[in-house]
Amino acid sequence: MMDITLDLPKRYIIHKGKYAVSDSNASDSMSVLKADNLYSYAFIFGPHSKWPNLSFTLDMK
């Protein structure tokens, strides 16, 4: 339909880590963003969220 050719890998590397989602607001401490073992983070927002949520992954292997 869109005439796109994708070259997808036949093997995938599995990464494991610890993840969490927590509420956050402007006055919260974002100390997790300074963690040495932080792999990724995202501020996510849902349609009925009171505050943005912080999603993060630590200890990737």
The first five atom37 places (N, CA, C, CB, O) and aatype in JSON, in Angstrom:
{
  "aatype": [12, 12, 3, 9, 16, 10, 3, 10, 14, 11, 1, 18, 9, 9, 8, 11, 7, 11, 18, 0, 19, 15, 3, 15, 2, 0, 15, 3, 15, 12, 15, 19, 10, 11, 0, 3, 2, 10, 18, 15, 18, 0, 13, 9, 13, 7, 14, 8, 15, 11, 17, 14, 2, 10, 15, 13, 16, 10, 3, 12, 11],
  "atom_mask": [
    [1, 1, 1, 1, 1],
    [1, 1, 1, 1, 1],
    [1, 1, 1, 1, 1],
    [1, 1, 1, 1, 1],
    [1, 1, 1, 1, 1],
    [1, 1, 1, 1, 1],
    [1, 1, 1, 1, 1],
    [1, 1, 1, 1, 1],
    [1, 1, 1, 1, 1],
    [1, 1, 1, 1, 1],
    [1, 1, 1, 1, 1],
    [1, 1, 1, 1, 1],
    [1, 1, 1, 1, 1],
    [1, 1, 1, 1, 1],
    [1, 1, 1, 1, 1],
    [1, 1, 1, 1, 1],
    [1, 1, 1, 0, 1],
    [1, 1, 1, 1, 1],
    [1, 1, 1, 1, 1],
    [1, 1, 1, 1, 1],
    [1, 1, 1, 1, 1],
    [1, 1, 1, 1, 1],
    [1, 1, 1, 1, 1],
    [1, 1, 1, 1, 1],
    [1, 1, 1, 1, 1],
    [1, 1, 1, 1, 1],
    [1, 1, 1, 1, 1],
    [1, 1, 1, 1, 1],
    [1, 1, 1, 1, 1],
    [1, 1, 1, 1, 1],
    [1, 1, 1, 1, 1],
    [1, 1, 1, 1, 1],
    [1, 1, 1, 1, 1],
    [1, 1, 1, 1, 1],
    [1, 1, 1, 1, 1],
    [1, 1, 1, 1, 1],
    [1, 1, 1, 1, 1],
    [1, 1, 1, 1, 1],
    [1, 1, 1, 1, 1],
    [1, 1, 1, 1, 1],
    [1, 1, 1, 1, 1],
    [1, 1, 1, 1, 1],
    [1, 1, 1, 1, 1],
    [1, 1, 1, 1, 1],
    [1, 1, 1, 1, 1],
    [1, 1, 1, 0, 1],
    [1, 1, 1, 1, 1],
    [1, 1, 1, 1, 1],
    [1, 1, 1, 1, 1],
    [1, 1, 1, 1, 1],
    [1, 1, 1, 1, 1],
    [1, 1, 1, 1, 1],
    [1, 1, 1, 1, 1],
    [1, 1, 1, 1, 1],
    [1, 1, 1, 1, 1],
    [1, 1, 1, 1, 1],
    [1, 1, 1, 1, 1],
    [1, 1, 1, 1, 1],
    [1, 1, 1, 1, 1],
    [1, 1, 1, 1, 1],
    [1, 1, 1, 1, 1]
  ],
  "atom_positions": [
    [[0.82, -1.18, 0.0], [0.0, 0.0, 0.0], [0.87, 1.26, 0.0], [-0.94, -0.01, 1.21], [0.55, 2.23, -0.68]],
    [[1.97, 1.25, 0.76], [2.84, 2.43, 0.81], [4.14, 2.2, 0.06], [3.14, 2.8, 2.27], [4.97, 3.1, -0.03]],
    [[4.32, 1.01, -0.48], [5.49, 0.68, -1.27], [6.79, 0.88, -0.48], [5.52, 1.52, -2.54], [7.74, 1.5, -0.96]],
    [[6.8, 0.34, 0.76], [7.98, 0.43, 1.62], [8.56, -0.97, 1.78], [7.62, 1.06, 3.0], [7.84, -1.93, 2.04]],
    [[9.87, -1.07, 1.63], [10.56, -2.33, 1.85], [11.34, -2.23, 3.15], [11.5, -2.68, 0.65], [12.14, -1.31, 3.34]],
    [[11.1, -3.17, 4.05], [11.79, -3.18, 5.33], [12.73, -4.37, 5.4], [10.78, -3.2, 6.49], [12.36, -5.49, 5.03]],
    [[13.93, -4.14, 5.87], [14.9, -5.19, 6.07], [14.98, -5.48, 7.57], [16.31, -4.8, 5.49], [15.81, -4.89, 8.27]],
    [[14.13, -6.37, 8.05], [14.07, -6.68, 9.48], [15.06, -7.79, 9.83], [12.65, -7.09, 9.88], [15.23, -8.73, 9.05]],
    [[15.7, -7.68, 10.99], [16.65, -8.72, 11.39], [15.93, -10.03, 11.68], [17.46, -8.28, 12.62], [14.77, -10.03, 12.1]],
    [[16.59, -11.13, 11.45], [16.01, -12.44, 11.71], [16.26, -12.88, 13.15], [16.58, -13.48, 10.74], [15.6, -13.79, 13.65]],
    [[17.22, -12.24, 13.83], [17.52, -12.53, 15.22], [17.38, -11.25, 16.04], [18.95, -13.13, 15.37], [17.67, -10.16, 15.56]],
    [[16.94, -11.41, 17.26], [16.78, -10.27, 18.15], [17.62, -10.49, 19.4], [15.29, -10.06, 18.52], [17.76, -11.62, 19.87]],
    [[18.16, -9.43, 19.94], [18.9, -9.48, 21.18], [17.94, -9.1, 22.3], [20.15, -8.53, 21.15], [17.31, -8.04, 22.25]],
    [[17.83, -9.95, 23.3], [16.93, -9.69, 24.41], [17.69, -8.91, 25.48], [16.36, -11.0, 25.0], [18.77, -9.32, 25.91]],
    [[17.13, -7.78, 25.89], [17.69, -6.96, 26.95], [16.76, -7.05, 28.15], [17.88, -5.47, 26.5], [15.54, -6.98, 27.99]],
    [[17.31, -7.21, 29.33], [16.5, -7.3, 30.54], [16.9, -6.18, 31.49], [16.66, -8.69, 31.22], [18.08, -5.83, 31.6]],
    [[15.92, -5.63, 32.17], [16.18, -4.58, 33.14], [15.02, -4.45, 34.1], [0.0, 0.0, 0.0], [14.05, -5.19, 34.0]],
    [[15.11, -3.52, 35.01], [14.04, -3.22, 35.95], [13.36, -1.94, 35.48], [14.57, -3.07, 37.43], [14.03, -0.98, 35.11]],
    [[12.05, -1.93, 35.49], [11.35, -0.73, 35.05], [10.32, -0.31, 36.09], [10.68, -0.96, 33.69], [9.9, -1.11, 36.94]],
    [[9.91, 0.92, 36.01], [8.9, 1.45, 36.92], [8.21, 2.63, 36.26], [9.53, 1.88, 38.28], [8.77, 3.29, 35.39]],
    [[6.99, 2.86, 36.68], [6.24, 4.05, 36.26], [5.76, 4.72, 37.54], [5.03, 3.68, 35.3], [5.17, 4.06, 38.4]],
    [[6.01, 6.0, 37.68], [5.57, 6.7, 38.88], [5.01, 8.07, 38.5], [6.74, 6.86, 39.87], [5.37, 8.65, 37.47]],
    [[4.11, 8.56, 39.35], [3.56, 9.91, 39.14], [4.65, 10.93, 39.41], [2.32, 10.17, 40.06], [5.52, 10.72, 40.26]],
    [[4.61, 12.02, 38.71], [5.57, 13.09, 38.96], [4.88, 14.43, 38.75], [6.81, 12.97, 38.03], [3.93, 14.54, 37.98]],
    [[5.36, 15.43, 39.45], [4.91, 16.79, 39.21], [6.12, 17.7, 39.34], [3.76, 17.21, 40.2], [7.22, 17.23, 39.62]],
    [[5.93, 18.96, 39.15], [7.06, 19.9, 39.08], [7.87, 19.94, 40.37], [6.55, 21.29, 38.77], [9.07, 20.24, 40.33]],
    [[7.26, 19.64, 41.51], [7.99, 19.73, 42.79], [8.67, 18.41, 43.17], [7.03, 20.14, 43.89], [9.4, 18.38, 44.16]],
    [[8.46, 17.34, 42.42], [9.08, 16.05, 42.72], [10.58, 16.07, 42.46], [8.44, 14.94, 41.9], [11.07, 16.79, 41.58]],
    [[11.31, 15.28, 43.23], [12.74, 15.11, 42.99], [12.92, 14.12, 41.84], [13.47, 14.62, 44.29], [12.36, 13.03, 41.88]],
    [[13.67, 14.49, 40.87], [13.92, 13.61, 39.72], [15.3, 12.97, 39.87], [13.82, 14.41, 38.37], [16.04, 12.87, 38.89]],
    [[15.65, 12.54, 41.08], [16.97, 11.99, 41.34], [17.24, 10.73, 40.52], [17.12, 11.69, 42.82], [18.4, 10.42, 40.25]],
    [[16.2, 10.01, 40.14], [16.41, 8.8, 39.32], [17.08, 9.14, 37.99], [15.06, 8.08, 39.07], [17.75, 8.29, 37.41]],
    [[16.9, 10.36, 37.51], [17.52, 10.76, 36.24], [19.03, 10.91, 36.36], [16.91, 12.07, 35.76], [19.72, 11.0, 35.34]],
    [[19.55, 10.93, 37.58], [21.0, 11.02, 37.79], [21.62, 9.67, 38.12], [21.29, 12.0, 38.92], [22.83, 9.59, 38.35]],
    [[20.84, 8.61, 38.13], [21.33, 7.28, 38.5], [22.33, 6.76, 37.47], [20.16, 6.29, 38.64], [22.12, 6.91, 36.26]],
    [[23.41, 6.16, 37.95], [24.44, 5.61, 37.06], [23.9, 4.45, 36.21], [25.64, 5.15, 37.88], [24.38, 4.23, 35.1]],
    [[22.93, 3.71, 36.73], [22.4, 2.55, 36.02], [21.12, 2.85, 35.23], [22.14, 1.43, 37.0], [20.41, 1.93, 34.84]],
    [[20.83, 4.15, 34.99], [19.65, 4.54, 34.21], [19.88, 4.22, 32.74], [19.34, 6.05, 34.4], [20.87, 4.64, 32.15]],
    [[18.95, 3.48, 32.15], [19.06, 3.11, 30.73], [18.17, 4.0, 29.86], [18.69, 1.63, 30.53], [18.61, 4.49, 28.82]],
    [[16.93, 4.21, 30.29], [16.03, 5.05, 29.5], [14.98, 5.66, 30.42], [15.34, 4.23, 28.37], [14.72, 5.17, 31.52]],
    [[14.38, 6.75, 29.95], [13.28, 7.36, 30.68], [12.37, 8.09, 29.7], [13.8, 8.33, 31.78], [12.78, 8.47, 28.6]],
    [[11.13, 8.27, 30.13], [10.16, 9.02, 29.31], [9.12, 9.63, 30.23], [9.48, 8.1, 28.24], [8.69, 9.01, 31.2]],
    [[8.72, 10.84, 29.92], [7.59, 11.46, 30.59], [6.36, 11.15, 29.74], [7.79, 13.03, 30.78], [6.24, 11.63, 28.61]],
    [[5.46, 10.35, 30.29], [4.29, 9.91, 29.52], [3.05, 10.58, 30.1], [4.16, 8.35, 29.55], [2.99, 10.88, 31.29]],
    [[2.07, 10.79, 29.26], [0.86, 11.49, 29.69], [-0.36, 10.81, 29.09], [0.92, 12.98, 29.28], [-0.42, 10.57, 27.89]],
    [[-1.32, 10.51, 29.93], [-2.57, 9.92, 29.46], [-3.67, 10.97, 29.45], [0.0, 0.0, 0.0], [-3.5, 12.04, 30.03]],
    [[-4.77, 10.67, 28.81], [-5.83, 11.67, 28.66], [-6.46, 12.12, 29.98], [-6.89, 11.13, 27.77], [-6.98, 13.23, 30.06]],
    [[-6.42, 11.28, 31.02], [-7.05, 11.66, 32.29], [-6.05, 11.71, 33.43], [-8.17, 10.67, 32.63], [-6.43, 11.61, 34.6]],
    [[-4.78, 11.85, 33.12], [-3.74, 11.9, 34.14], [-3.78, 13.22, 34.89], [-2.36, 11.69, 33.53], [-3.94, 14.29, 34.29]],
    [[-3.64, 13.14, 36.22], [-3.56, 14.35, 37.01], [-2.2, 15.01, 36.82], [-3.8, 14.04, 38.51], [-2.1, 16.23, 36.71]],
    [[-1.13, 14.18, 36.76], [0.24, 14.64, 36.52], [0.85, 13.79, 35.42], [1.09, 14.58, 37.81], [0.37, 12.7, 35.14]],
    [[1.91, 14.3, 34.81], [2.65, 13.44, 33.88], [3.25, 12.26, 34.66], [3.78, 14.24, 33.15], [3.54, 12.38, 35.85]],
    [[3.42, 11.16, 34.01], [4.04, 10.0, 34.64], [5.46, 9.86, 34.12], [3.22, 8.72, 34.37], [5.73, 10.14, 32.96]],
    [[6.34, 9.42, 34.99], [7.72, 9.18, 34.63], [7.92, 7.67, 34.52], [8.7, 9.82, 35.68], [7.71, 6.94, 35.49]],
    [[8.32, 7.22, 33.35], [8.61, 5.81, 33.11], [10.12, 5.69, 32.93], [7.83, 5.26, 31.86], [10.72, 6.45, 32.17]],
    [[10.74, 4.73, 33.64], [12.19, 4.6, 33.51], [12.62, 3.15, 33.62], [12.9, 5.45, 34.57], [11.91, 2.32, 34.2]],
    [[13.79, 2.85, 33.06], [14.37, 1.52, 33.08], [15.78, 1.61, 33.65], [14.38, 0.89, 31.66], [16.57, 2.46, 33.26]],
    [[16.07, 0.72, 34.59], [17.39, 0.65, 35.23], [18.02, -0.72, 35.01], [17.28, 0.96, 36.74], [17.33, -1.68, 34.66]],
    [[19.3, -0.79, 35.23], [20.04, -2.07, 35.25], [19.87, -2.9, 34.0], [19.61, -2.87, 36.43], [19.58, -4.1, 34.1]],
    [[20.03, -2.33, 32.83], [19.91, -3.11, 31.58], [21.08, -4.07, 31.47], [19.85, -2.19, 30.34], [22.22, -3.73, 31.77]],
    [[20.77, -5.28, 31.02], [21.79, -6.31, 30.81], [21.67, -6.86, 29.42], [21.67, -7.44, 31.85], [22.45, -7.74, 29.04]]
  ]
}
